[in-house]
Amino acid sequence: MASQNKQRLRELLQISPGAPVPEDTSPEYWDETFVRLGRGHGFDPEAGAYPVDHGELVWALLPLVSPLLDGARFTQVLPEEVDVEGESHTPGLLDASDAGGGTDSRYTLRLTHGGRRYGVTFHDLSNYYNVNAVLALLNAALDACGSPLRYFGFGDVVIVGPLRGVQQAMREGFIPGFETEGVFDDWELEVIDAWSETGDTPASLVRQLEKGRRRVRVALVV
């Protein structure tokens, strides 16, 4: 990437002028530049086992916004585990397995930071990370910090930056966004998964944040 393009990306992602500058070599893939700038993380979406330990992804993402979320504590209730904290489900997420109190596919993820506990509950039978649930927790905590930075998922890459900066990075070609043919209507997407989108576009980033915000519960802790 040319030095002027790299400087432009640093501006869009609000990277401080004093931050170390990575070697100016052309990356093989677009995401390598974000990783070298400290604003990207590539990962294998398939965790490899069920139930999925989402903590591995959380601990890999937290350093991208250090020191904003330093000291955060992450816990999770895996399928069929007892929720010792006893919080209720998120309204509207109960499915057939919950009708009888079943927990065979239910996860609850929680992040505690700055006197607040953020929680999100979802159902999943796959061995893939629920990236959107993780990002929703982290973004809720960033919002409470007053930071403009947010996490955004692009397949097997997570990018960190302010919403408008990441949107502009997409428009300028730093991030390869895409649009589909609109296979699903909006109401169908809500039924399938409250976070689902039909593509990665500047507009879809706004919807991604809003959907995540609606799913997160916030409680004050002592």
Residue pairs with C-beta under 8 A, 6 or more apart in sequence:
1 9
1 24
1 26
1 27
1 33
3 24
5 174
6 21
6 24
6 33
6 37
8 172
9 33
9 34
9 37
9 169
9 174
10 19
10 37
11 165
12 161
12 165
12 166
12 168
12 169
12 172
12 174
13 34
13 37
13 39
13 160
13 161
13 162
13 165
13 166
13 169
14 148
14 149
14 161
14 162
14 165
15 37
15 38
15 39
19 37
19 38
22 33
22 36
22 37
23 36
27 33
27 36
30 174
30 175
30 176
31 40
31 42
31 154
31 157
31 159
33 40
33 174
34 40
34 157
34 159
35 41
35 42
38 64
39 64
39 159
39 160
39 161
40 64
40 157
40 158
40 159
40 160
41 60
41 61
41 64
41 157
41 158
42 156
42 157
43 57
43 60
43 129
43 156
43 157
43 158
44 156
45 128
45 129
45 131
45 155
45 156
46 127
46 128
46 129
47 53
47 56
47 127
47 128
47 129
48 127
49 127
50 125
50 126
50 127
51 78
51 79
51 107
52 107
52 124
52 126
52 127
52 128
52 129
52 130
53 76
53 78
54 76
54 107
54 109
54 129
54 130
54 133
54 134
55 74
55 76
57 129
57 131
57 134
58 74
58 111
58 134
58 137
58 138
59 74
61 134
61 135
61 138
61 151
61 158
62 69
62 70
62 72
62 138
64 151
64 158
64 160
65 138
65 142
65 147
65 149
65 151
65 160
68 142
68 145
68 147
68 149
69 113
69 138
69 141
69 142
69 145
71 113
72 111
72 112
72 113
72 141
73 111
73 112
73 113
74 109
74 110
74 111
74 112
75 109
75 110
75 112
76 107
76 108
76 109
76 110
77 83
77 85
77 106
77 107
77 108
78 107
79 103
79 104
79 105
79 106
79 107
80 103
80 104
81 103
83 108
85 110
87 108
87 119
87 217
87 219
89 98
89 106
89 121
90 120
90 121
90 215
90 217
93 121
93 122
93 123
95 123
97 103
97 104
97 105
97 106
97 123
98 106
105 123
105 124
105 125
106 121
106 122
106 123
107 121
107 122
107 123
107 124
107 130
107 133
108 119
108 120
108 121
109 119
109 120
109 121
109 133
109 134
109 137
110 117
110 118
110 119
110 120
110 137
111 117
111 118
111 119
111 137
111 138
111 140
111 141
112 118
112 221
113 141
113 144
114 141
114 144
114 145
115 220
115 221
115 222
116 141
116 144
116 218
116 219
116 220
116 221
117 218
117 219
117 220
117 221
118 137
118 140
118 141
118 216
118 217
118 218
119 137
119 216
119 217
119 218
119 219
120 133
120 136
120 137
120 215
120 216
120 217
122 130
122 133
122 215
124 130
131 153
131 158
132 153
132 193
132 195
132 208
132 211
132 212
133 195
133 215
135 151
135 152
135 153
135 158
135 208
135 212
136 195
136 211
136 212
136 213
136 215
136 216
137 216
138 151
139 150
139 151
139 209
139 212
139 213
140 212
140 213
140 216
140 218
142 149
142 150
142 151
143 213
144 218
148 162
148 163
149 160
149 161
149 162
150 160
150 161
150 162
150 163
150 166
150 209
151 158
151 159
151 160
152 158
152 159
152 160
152 161
152 166
152 205
152 208
153 208
154 175
154 200
155 200
159 166
159 175
161 169
163 205
163 206
163 209
166 175
166 205
167 202
167 205
168 202
169 175
170 177
170 200
170 201
170 202
170 205
171 202
175 200
177 199
177 200
177 201
177 202
178 199
178 200
178 201
179 198
179 199
179 201
180 198
180 199
182 198
183 198
184 192
184 196
184 198
189 196
189 197
189 198
194 211
194 214
194 215
195 208
195 211
195 212
195 215
197 204
197 207
197 208
198 204
